[in-house]
Amino acid sequence: MIELEEAKKIAFDYLKCSGDRVITKVFDAGDEWIIYAGIPGVKQVGAYGALINKNEGNVKPFKLPSPENFKKLKSSELVYEATSNT
């Protein structure tokens, strides 16, 4: 089972975070984590996140717009959000 902190590390590498770019939001979507990266306080257009399977640790891109992904995001719970001090 992939827990929150491990999922953040996996996404950090997958989304190629460096410098000011960090994990900014994590959503619990049941059997998956939806994770976004960026610069806290800076809005991004056209960004994509990582979708991590909690049981197997498989990672794939989480892109919007997508009817399936909008539904998944809407039914998920925000469990982490970076602040400008994070």
Buried (B, 14 or more C-beta within 10 A) or exposed (E): EBEBEBBBEBBBEBBEBEEEBBBBBBBBBEEBBBBBBBBBEEEEEEBBBBBBBBEEEEBEEBEEEEEEBEEBBEEBEEEBEBEEEE
